[in-house]
Amino acid sequence: MAITIVRLGAARKPGEGPRLGTVRYPPRGVRKADLAKLDYYDLWFPNLAPSAELLKAAQAARDEASWSKFQRKYRREMSEPERSRVLDLLAALSRQTNFSLGCYCADETRCHRSVLRELLLERGAEVV
């Protein structure tokens, strides 16, 4: 059992389980009824998305220093008690069932989901 980290909108892989969209905003122009059918997500879960302010900073990050600053601030947001408990829960669930977490970004290395991957691994999650 494990968590799969995915790009929302990409074709689903066999066995990846339900998708959680860890994004601040739903995709534009896609009806709610079509989100799962079009391989975006089964459940919108913005609790793990960067804050609106931090999302703007991430989108503007053009160099390594600004990306590192984003990572530090996002980790700080994820250390808030409510979000930290969600990460602990997901790590525990990853040892019992398959599910996936995702975002729209094309490059995972410049996306909050790369930090989510690290945070989950630090909590002992099974991540593929």
N, C-alpha and C positions, 0 to 999 in steps of 0.2 A: 504494500500500500504506500502511496506517496502523493505529494503535491507536485503538479506539473506547472511550471511557469511558462505562460504562453503570450503570444501577441493576439489581442482580441481581433476577431475578424478573419484570422487564419483558420484553415481547415482543422477540424478536431482530429485528434489521434485516437486510435482505439484504446479504450480503457482509461481515458483521462478523467472521466467522471464529470460532475457538474462544474461549470465555470462560474467563478466569482469575478465580477468586473471591479477591480480596485482603482477606479477612475473617478475623478471629481465630477465629470459631466457625461451624460449618455451621448452616444454618437448622434450627430446631427442628421436629420432627414430619415432616420430609421424608426419605424413604428415600434412601440413596445411589444406588440404581438410578434414582430419579426426578429427581435434581438437574438433569441436562441437559435432560430431557424437559419439565420445568417452568420452563425458562429461567433457572435459577439460575447454574450454571457447569458447565463440562466438566472443569475441574481446580481443585481447592482449592489456593490458593497463599498461605498465611498469612504467608509471608516478607515480604510488603509491607504487612501489617496493622500497625496500631499495637500496641505491647506491651499486655498486659492492663491494667496500671496506667494507661497513657496513654489507652487506650480509655475507661476510667471517667472520666477527666478530660474527654475530648471530649464524652461524653454529658452531663456536668454543666455544660459551658460554656454559660452563659446570656447573657453580654455579650461585647462586642468584645475586651476585655482578656483574658478567659480563653480566648477562641478564638485570639487571637494567641499566647498562651502555648503552647497546644496545638500550633499550627503550628510554632513554633520548636523545641519538643521533638520533634515528629515528624520534622522535617527533620534534627535531630541524630541520631535513630535511623537514618534513611535514609542518613546519611553514614558509618555503620559500614562497613568494607571489604566484607564479604560482601553486604550490601544494596546498597551503591553499585555493585558489580560486576553485580548483577542488573539494576539500572536501566540501566546501560550496555549490557548484553546486550539488554534489551527495546527500547531506543532503536535499536540496530543492526538488530534483527529487524523493527522497524516500517518500515524502508526496503525490506524484502524480501517481507513478507507481511502479511495482515490478521489481527488478533486483537483481543480486547477485554479490558478490566480493569474490575472492578466491585465494588460494595459494596451493602448493603441500604438505606442512608440515602435518604430521599425528597428531601432538599435537598442537592445536590452542593456548594453553597457552604459548608455546615457539615459537610462530610464529608472524611475523609482523601483521598478520591479527587481532590478539587480540588487538594490539595498534590501528589499523585502526578502529576497532569496538568502542573503547573508544573515539577516535577523532571524529567520526561521531556522537556518542551519545552526546558529548559535544556541537555539533553544532545543536542539536535538531532533528537529523535524526530519522526516524522510522527504527529500526533494530530488526530483529528476530534472 
